[in-house]
Amino acid sequence: MKIPDLNDLIADLQTAKQIAIDDRNPNAIVTATVAQAKLLGMDNMRDVTPNSNIKSGLGHFYGGITELTPEAALAISKRLDEEY
């Protein structure tokens, strides 16, 4: 049995995400997207936009993302679809 590499894991999560999309299960979509982001190291990305440390209705930003909004999950999902 071959140990899965990063591409295998991303592909498996993409399959799981597609099943979640087909089943209209937003929690499972977000879970698969977050898992993909973590595998790709995107969970520790920093927000470098001007005024990123200003409090907003989406949470506090202290140089990084403190919560994954549906919009951010969708953006990550679309990027992963393009790349994989």
N, C-alpha and C positions, 0 to 999 in steps of 0.2 A: 504494500500500500504506500503510495506516494504521499509525502507530507505536503499539504497545500501551500502554495506561495501566495504572495500578496495579490496577484492577478486572479488566482482561483478564489480567494476569499471575497474580493470585490465582486467578482462575477456571481458568486453564490448569493451575496447580499443584494445584488441587482435583481436576481431572480426572485428572491423573497420580497423585495420591494414591488416588483411587478405584480406578484400575487396579491399583495396588500392593496395595490392600486385597483386591480380587477375586483377585489372584494370590497372596495370602498372603505378601507380600514385606515383612517388617518393616523392613529397611534402607531400602528405597525409600520406605516410609511416613514414616520419620523424616526422610529427606532432603527430601522434599516439604514436610513440616511445618516443618522448620528454615528452608527457603527462604521459606515463607510468613511465618514469624515475623520473619525478617530484613527482608523487604519492608515489613512493618508496624511495624518499629522495636522489636519485642519482644525482640530478642536482646540489647539493652543495658539491660533493665529491672533494677532493683535490688530485692533482697529487703529489705524494711523490717520484717519480723516481729521480735519481741523475740528476742534471743539468736541472731540469724542469722549471727553470726560464729563460732559454736561449731563445732568440727570434728565431722563426722558421717560415717557410712559411705558417704554419697553424694558425698563430696568436701569441699573446703574452701570456705566461703562468706565472702568478704571484701566484703560489700556487693553481690554480684552472683552470678549463676549461673556456675559454672565448668564444668559439664557438663550435657548434656541427658539426663535420665533417661527411661526409657520412660513413667513416670507423667506427667512434665512434657510430653512429646511428645503423649501422649493428651489431656491437659488443653487444650493449645494446639489440637490437632486438633478437639476438641469445640467449643471456642469459635469457631473459624473456620467450622465447619459451621453453627453457629447464626447467625453474622453474614453468611455468604455463601451 
